[in-house]
Amino acid sequence: MPKEDIDFRTFPSALNFLSLPYLPTLLLGSLKSPFLSRNGLRGLMPGARKACLDSTPCPCRKRPRGRGVEVTGRLFDVVHYESVGLFHAQAKDVTNLAVTWHGNAYESIHSDIIKEFLRTPEEQQKQKEVIDLLTFPYAWNLLSFSTDPPPRILKIALFVKKWPHRSRAGGLERHALTLHLALAKRGHELHIFTASPPNSSFPSYPFPNLVFHLSKPTSGGYLEQAVVWNQFQTQNLTGRPFDVVHTESVGLLHTRAKNVPNLAVTWHGIAYETIHSDIIQELLRTPEAQQASTMTERTAKVVEEVKFFPRYSHHVATSDHAGDVLKRIYMIPEERVHIILNGVDEEIFRPEPSQGNDFKQRLGISKSRSLVLGMAGRLVKDKGHPLIFEALKQIFMENKEFQQSVTVLVAGDGPWGARYKELGSHILVLGPLEQAQLAKFYNAIDIFVNPTLRAQGLDHTLLEAMLTGKPVMATRVASITGSVIVGPEVGYTFSPSVDSLKTTLYRVWNDGRVVLEKKGKAARQRGMQLFTATKMAAAYERLFLCISKEEYCKHQNSR
C-alpha cells in the first residue's frame, strides 16, 4: 500500500493516532502574562503540529507569519496558549498560533441539562424568586406581569376632580384617562366619580363596563365631597361592593378616605417636592418682581401633609424620588408605598419618520435646517418658558449660524406662546395639538426640550417623546434624573439657569443629528421597558388585585 500524504490541518481524527518522529527542537518560551507580548508562547507542543505551523510548504502557512518578538536572535516559531491564556484581542494578529480548548460553552449546555434533571423539587422552587410586592422598593414597571386575562374582574371606583377634555388635559387627567381606559379594556368594572364639564358635552366611550357619575364641582374646582361620597355609597351597595378604591391625588379627601381600607391614592405632586420649585423660582426672580410668600407657606404645607397622608391606606408614587420622599420624609411605612411610573399609549407614540417629514413639509421647514427642537405643554412660567425664552434670545443674538440652522417647534397654549413669536420666524408656535397630531410633532423633531421648573410629578411629554424615539433634554430635578434621564445615553440635563441651558443647547447643536439619533434609539428602548401604558396598567391592576386579596401580593419572577 503506497504511503499516504496526510495534511495535518484537515486530519479529522486525533493526531495521537499517527506515528510521528520527534522533530528538531524548536525555540520555546513562556510568558506568565500573555498581554505583555503579542507573540507569547505557553507550554510545550512537541511534534508534527509545530513543524507544520513552522514549515513553509505546509498548507497551514498560507498567510505570512506574525512579526513576533525577538528572543535570543530569533522570532518565535509558534505560539501556543491553553484556552484563553492569551485573549483573542491579542491573538487575532498572530498567524503562527494554536489554541488548545479544554471546554467550551456549547458543551456546558449538556451539563446544565443534566443538573436541571437531577435537581430536587425543593431546589427548583428556590430557583424562582418570590417577590413580596408590598415591600418591593423599586418601580413596579420593572416587573413582568402576565398579559393573560385577569384572574378576577374587579369593581373599581375612581375619584378624579376633572376628566380630560381634548388637548387641554393636564398630567393628572391624562394619567386618569390612559390608566382607566386600559383597565376597562381588560374587562374590569370602572365607576368614575368626577366633575361635569361647565360648557361642553362629556365624552363617550365604547365600554359598557365604564360608568361615569358626574357632579357639579366646588367654586375651587374640586369635587363636592358630600355629593360624591353619597354617589359612591349608593354604588357600593349596588350589586357587590367595590374591590378597590382609587383616587388621583386628593380627588377623595383624607377626611373620607380614612374610612376606606381598600384604597390607593396616586400622588402627582407633593409639597416637599415643590420646595425645590420654590427655590428655583426665587433664584430666577428679577429684582423688580415681588417676592412670593410661598417659601414660608410651603413648609407648613409639608407638615400638614405629613400629618394627613397616613390616613390613606396605600400610596402610589409616580417617580422613584417621590417614593423615597414618602417613605423617608413623610414616614409612611414601606409596605404602603408603591412606585408605579407614568405610562403613555405606545400605539400612538411610536417612530413614524414619514409622518414627521410630512409634518415638517406642511410647516415649510427646509431640509437645510440642521436641527429641529421641540417643546410641548402649558406655556406658562412654572414650566420654564421664561428661562428658555431668554436662553434662545441670547443665543440668536450671539450666534447667527445657530439661528439660521435651528428651528424650534412649540406645541401648547399659554401666555408665553405670543412671546415666542418675538424671537422671529425660526420659532413656530403651533397651539394645542390633539394626540394624533402630537405624535406627528414628536416624529418631526430631533430632540424634545422640557425646561420645567416644577420638581413634582413625572411629565408625560418626556415619556411621549422617548417612545417616539427622540432624545430628551430637561431640567435637572430629582424626579427626572431619578426615573427618566438616568444617563447621557438617552439625553441631556441642565441646571435651571440661563447659562446652563445655553451651554446644553450648544452641546446638542454641536452633537448633531447622528448623535441625537443614537440617543433617541436608547431613549425609546428605555421608554418601551418602563413608560408604556401597558406596563403602567399591568402594575396598577396587580396592585389593585393585591389590595383586594392578599394572595396576589406575591409575585414569582424567574431568574
Residue pairs with C-beta under 8 A, 6 or more apart in sequence:
6 18
7 59
8 15
8 48
8 49
8 52
8 58
8 60
9 52
9 58
9 59
9 60
10 59
11 18
15 47
15 48
15 49
18 48
20 47
20 48
22 46
22 47
23 46
23 47
23 48
23 50
23 51
26 50
26 54
26 77
26 78
27 71
27 72
27 74
27 76
27 77
28 41
28 44
29 40
29 41
29 71
29 76
30 41
30 42
30 43
31 37
31 40
31 41
31 42
34 40
34 42
34 81
34 85
34 86
34 87
34 90
35 86
35 87
35 90
37 69
38 66
38 67
38 68
38 69
38 90
38 93
38 94
39 66
39 67
39 68
39 69
39 75
39 76
39 79
39 94
39 96
39 97
40 79
40 81
40 85
40 86
40 90
41 76
41 78
41 79
41 80
42 79
42 80
42 81
42 82
42 85
42 86
43 80
43 81
43 82
43 100
45 78
45 80
45 98
49 98
50 77
50 78
51 58
52 58
52 60
52 61
53 60
53 61
53 77
53 78
53 96
53 98
54 61
54 77
54 78
54 96
55 61
61 96
63 95
64 95
65 75
65 95
65 96
66 79
66 93
66 94
66 95
66 96
66 97
67 75
68 75
68 76
68 96
69 75
69 76
76 96
77 96
78 96
78 97
78 98
79 86
79 91
79 94
79 96
79 97
79 98
80 97
80 98
80 99
80 100
81 91
81 97
81 99
81 100
82 99
82 100
82 102
83 99
83 100
83 101
83 102
83 103
86 94
86 97
86 99
91 97
91 99
119 127
127 558
127 559
128 556
128 557
128 558
128 559
129 556
129 557
129 558
129 559
130 554
130 555
130 556
130 557
131 143
131 554
131 555
131 556
131 557
132 553
132 554
133 140
133 338
133 542
133 543
133 546
133 553
133 554
133 555
134 335
134 336
134 338
134 546
134 553
135 334
135 335
136 143
136 338
136 555
137 334
138 320
138 339
139 320
139 323
139 339
139 340
139 341
139 483
139 530
140 338
140 339
140 340
140 539
140 542
140 543
141 340
141 341
141 343
141 529
141 530
141 531
141 535
141 536
141 539
142 529
142 530
143 539
143 555
143 557
144 557
145 538
145 539
145 541
145 542
145 555
147 534
147 538
149 186
149 187
150 186
150 187
150 188
150 541
150 545
151 545
151 552
152 545
152 548
152 549
153 187
153 188
153 189
154 188
154 189
154 243
154 244
154 541
154 544
154 545
154 548
155 188
155 189
155 191
155 239
155 240
155 241
155 242
155 243
156 180
156 183
156 188
156 189
156 190
156 191
156 242
156 243
156 244
156 245
156 246
156 544
157 191
157 193
157 232
157 235
157 236
157 242
157 244
157 245
157 246
158 176
158 180
158 190
158 191
158 192
158 193
158 194
158 246
158 247
158 248
158 251
159 193
159 194
159 223
159 228
159 232
159 245
159 246
159 247
159 248
159 251
159 252
160 172
160 173
160 176
160 192
160 193
160 194
160 247
160 248
160 251
161 194
161 195
161 217
161 221
161 222
161 223
161 248
161 249
161 250
161 251
162 173
162 194
162 195
162 217
162 221
163 173
163 176
163 177
163 192
163 194
163 195
163 197
163 202
163 203
163 212
164 170
164 173
164 174
164 176
164 177
165 197
165 200
165 203
166 432
166 434
167 432
167 433
167 434
167 435
167 438
168 413
168 432
169 177
170 378
171 268
171 342
171 457
171 458
171 459
171 460
172 248
172 249
172 268
174 460
175 248
175 266
175 268
175 318
175 342
175 460
176 248
178 343
178 344
178 345
178 533
178 536
178 537
179 343
179 533
179 536
179 537
179 540
180 190
180 192
180 210
181 205
181 207
181 210
182 533
182 534
182 536
182 537
183 190
183 537
183 540
183 541
184 190
184 205
184 207
184 209
184 210
185 207
186 537
186 541
187 209
188 209
188 541
189 209
189 211
190 207
190 209
190 210
190 211
191 211
191 212
191 213
191 232
191 235
191 242
192 210
192 211
192 212
192 213
193 213
193 215
193 223
193 228
193 231
193 232
193 251
194 212
194 213
194 214
194 215
194 223
194 251
195 214
195 215
195 216
195 217
195 221
195 223
196 202
196 214
196 215
196 216
196 217
202 212
202 214
213 228
213 231
213 232
213 235
215 223
215 224
215 227
215 228
215 231
216 224
216 227
217 223
217 224
218 224
222 250
223 251
223 252
225 252
225 253
225 255
225 256
228 252
229 256
232 242
232 245
235 242
236 242
242 262
243 262
243 544
243 547
243 548
244 262
244 263
244 264
244 544
244 547
244 548
245 252
245 260
245 262
245 263
245 264
246 263
246 264
246 265
246 266
246 540
246 544
247 257
247 263
247 264
247 265
247 266
247 312
248 265
248 266
248 268
249 265
249 266
249 267
249 268
249 269
250 265
252 260
252 263
252 265
254 308
254 309
254 311
254 312
257 263
257 265
257 311
257 312
257 313
258 311
258 312
260 313
261 313
262 313
262 547
262 548
263 312
263 313
263 314
263 547
264 312
264 313
264 314
264 315
264 316
264 338
264 543
264 544
264 547
265 312
265 314
265 315
265 316
266 316
266 318
266 340
267 315
267 316
267 317
267 318
267 322
267 326
268 318
268 456
268 457
269 454
269 456
269 457
270 305
270 322
270 325
270 326
270 330
270 456
271 298
271 301
271 302
271 304
271 305
272 302
272 305
272 325
272 329
272 330
273 321
273 322
273 325
273 455
273 456
273 457
273 478
273 479
274 298
274 454
274 455
274 456
275 298
275 299
275 302
275 455
276 455
276 477
276 478
277 382
277 453
277 454
277 455
277 456
278 292
278 294
278 295
278 298
279 295
280 453
280 455
280 496
281 292
281 381
281 382
281 453
282 291
282 292
282 295
283 496
283 497
284 386
284 387
284 453
284 496
284 497
285 291
285 292
302 329
305 330
306 329
306 330
306 331
309 315
309 326
309 330
309 332
310 330
310 331
310 332
313 336
313 547
314 336
314 337
314 338
314 543
314 547
315 326
315 332
315 336
315 337
315 338
316 338
316 339
316 340
316 540
316 543
317 323
317 325
317 326
317 337
317 338
317 339
317 340
318 339
318 340
318 341
318 342
318 457
318 458
319 339
319 341
319 457
319 458
319 478
319 479
319 482
319 483
320 339
320 341
320 479
320 482
320 483
321 478
321 479
321 482
321 483
322 339
322 456
322 457
322 479
323 337
323 338
323 339
326 332
326 337
327 333
327 334
327 337
338 543
340 536
340 539
340 540
340 543
341 458
341 483
341 530
341 531
341 536
342 458
342 460
342 463
342 531
342 536
343 463
343 530
343 531
343 532
343 533
343 534
343 535
343 536
343 537
344 460
344 463
344 464
344 467
344 531
344 532
344 533
345 435
345 532
345 533
346 467
346 528
346 532
346 533
346 534
348 435
348 436
348 439
349 439
349 442
349 463
349 464
349 465
349 467
349 468
350 439
350 467
350 468
350 469
351 443
351 468
351 469
351 524
352 439
352 440
352 443
352 468
353 443
355 439
355 440
355 443
355 444
356 440
356 442
356 443
356 444
356 445
357 444
358 440
359 440
359 441
359 443
359 444
360 372
360 444
363 409
363 428
363 444
365 372
365 407
365 428
365 444
368 405
369 405
369 406
369 407
370 405
370 406
370 509
370 512
370 513
371 405
371 406
371 407
371 446
371 447
371 508
371 509
371 512
371 513
372 406
372 407
372 408
372 409
372 444
372 445
372 446
373 406
373 407
373 408
373 409
373 445
373 446
373 447
373 448
373 449
373 505
373 508
374 408
374 409
374 410
374 411
374 441
374 442
374 444
374 445
374 447
374 448
374 449
374 465
374 470
375 385
375 388
375 408
375 409
375 410
375 411
375 412
375 448
375 449
375 450
375 451
376 410
376 411
376 412
376 433
376 438
376 441
376 448
376 461
376 464
377 383
377 411
377 412
377 450
377 459
377 461
378 412
378 413
378 414
379 385
379 410
379 412
379 413
379 414
379 415
379 416
379 417
379 420
380 414
380 415
380 416
381 416
381 453
382 452
382 453
382 454
383 414
383 451
383 452
383 453
383 454
384 450
384 451
384 452
384 453
384 475
384 496
385 414
385 416
385 419
385 420
385 451
386 416
387 451
387 453
387 496
387 497
387 498
387 501
388 449
388 451
388 501
389 416
389 419
389 420
389 423
390 498
391 498
391 501
391 502
391 505
392 408
392 423
392 427
392 505
393 423
394 498
394 502
395 402
395 403
395 502
395 505
395 506
396 402
396 403
396 423
396 424
396 426
402 506
402 509
403 424
403 426
404 426
405 509
406 426
406 509
407 426
407 427
407 428
408 420
408 426
408 427
408 428
409 428
409 430
409 441
409 444
409 445
410 417
410 420
410 427
410 428
410 429
410 430
411 430
411 431
411 432
411 433
411 438
411 441
412 431
412 432
412 433
413 431
413 432
417 429
417 431
418 429
420 427
420 429
421 427
421 429
430 441
433 441
438 464
439 464
439 468
442 448
442 464
442 465
442 468
442 470
443 468
445 465
445 470
446 470
446 513
446 516
447 470
447 471
447 472
447 473
447 491
447 508
447 516
447 520
448 461
448 462
448 465
448 470
448 471
448 472
448 473
449 472
449 473
449 474
450 459
450 461
450 462
450 472
450 473
450 474
450 475
450 480
451 474
451 475
451 496
451 501
452 459
452 474
452 475
452 477
453 475
453 496
454 477
455 477
455 478
455 479
456 479
457 479
458 479
458 480
458 483
458 484
459 474
459 480
462 472
462 474
462 480
462 484
462 485
463 484
463 527
463 531
465 472
465 523
466 472
466 484
466 490
466 523
466 524
466 526
466 527
466 531
467 524
467 527
467 528
467 531
467 532
468 524
469 520
469 521
469 523
469 524
470 516
470 520
470 523
471 490
471 491
471 492
471 516
471 519
471 520
471 522
471 523
472 484
472 485
472 490
472 491
472 492
472 523
473 491
473 492
473 493
473 494
473 504
473 508
474 480
474 484
474 485
474 491
474 492
474 493
474 494
475 493
475 494
475 495
475 496
476 493
476 494
476 495
476 496
477 496
480 493
481 493
484 490
485 491
485 492
485 493
486 526
488 519
489 519
489 522
490 519
490 522
490 523
490 526
491 519
491 523
492 504
492 507
492 508
493 504
494 500
494 501
494 503
494 504
495 501
508 516
529 535
542 552
542 555
545 552
546 552
546 553
